[in-house]
């Protein structure tokens, strides 16, 4: 799930629409590549008849990526991908009964501190990014009896 987003950085200069956009082009392309990777993960999970737990993991990542794209690109607000990337795995671990809330909260404090300290995000953007995987997991939980 991390290979495709990492490829965005060396491939950016070859992809029209992204090559002349500098760091913002890299970030946008990495987000697109991440969602493609999550979609491919779901397809692979279907082909390999993955477990229900794997479906929840892949679907949570896919929905989180799609929600970030909607919020950041279509709505025009900015939700932190770093906060989303930290909160998502913590939420999944807690969902599956792993006692990860306290260490996850500590991790999120460091993510928030670093983003605020470097001026990359505001508190609202970090809160939005943290809320994205929680919303995705809630949606999965509510819809899972129907699947």
N, C-alpha and C positions, 0 to 999 in steps of 0.2 A: 504494500500500500504506500510505501514511501519512494519507490523507484521512479514512478512517473513524475511526481512533483519535482524531484531532484533533476530530472532531465530537462525541465523547463529552462534552467539557467544556461546550459551550454547550447540548447536548441533555439533559444529566443532570437538570436541574430539571423536565423534562417526562415523564420515564420512571419510572413507579411501581416501587418496589423499589430505586431508585437515588437518587431525588431527596432523600431525607432522610438520606443516609449521608455527606454532606460529601465531603472529599477521598478517602476510601476508596471511596465510591460512584463518583467520577470515575475512579479507577484501575481499579476492577473493570469498569466499563462500557467504558473504553478497551481493556481486554484482550479483552472480548467482541467489540467492534467490530473489533479487529485480526484476530482469528481469522475473523470473517465476511469481512473484506477479503481475507485469504489464501485462503479458500475460493472467493470470487468470482474471484480471480486464477487459481486452478486451473481453474475453469469457463471463464473467458475463454481461457486457454491451450488448453484442449481444443477449444473452438469455433473458434479461430484456427489450430489444428494447430501449436502451438508446437514448437520444437526440443527435443531431449532435454535440452540445457543449461537451457532455460527451465523444463522440467518439474522438474529437480533443484532449481532456485532456488525455485520456488513451493512444491514439496513440502517442502523444508527449512523454509521459513518457516511453512507450515501445521503441520507436525509439531512444530516448536519452540513455536508458539503453543498447540497442544493439550497438549503436555507441560507447559508452564507452567501452564495451567489445571488439569491433573490434580494437579500437585505443590502449587500454591498453594491451590486451592479444594477438591479432593476429599481429598487426603492431609492437608492442613492445615499443610504446611511452607511455607517462604517461599524461593523461588528468585528472584534478582534479574532483573527484566525488562531493566534497563539493561545488565547484564553479558551477558545473552542477546543483546540487540540489538547489542552491540559484537562479541561473539565469532562470531555467525552469519555476517555478511558476510566476516569475516576467514577463517573456515573454508571458506566457499564459494570465495573467491579462491584460497586455497591448493589446494583440491580441483581447481580448473580450471587449476592450474599457474602462477598469478600469484605472484611472490615477495613475498607480503604478510605473512609470519610476523613478521618483526622490527618493521615499523611497526605491525602489529596488536597485538603484545605491548606495545609502548609505549602504544598507545591503551588497551588493557585495564588497564595500570598506572594511567593517569589516571582511568579509570572507577572502578576499585577504590578508589583514593585518595580521590576525591571522595565516593563512597558511604560509605566508612569515616569520613572527616573530618566529614561532615554527620550521621553517625549513622543513616543510612537503612537500612543493611544491615550484617550481620556478615560475617566472612570466609567462613563456611559458606554463607550465602545467596548470596554472590557466586560462590563455587566452584560451587554448584548451578546458578546462572544461566549460568555459563560452560560448564558441562558439557551443558546442554540441547541447544544446536544441534550440538554435537559428537556427541551420542548420535543425534540426528535424522539427521545426515549419514552416520553409520556405518550406521544402519538402511537408509537409501536405497541406500548403496553395496552392502550385502549383498543387498538385494532387487532391485536393478536388473537382474541377469541374468534374473530371472524375469518381468520386465515386457516 
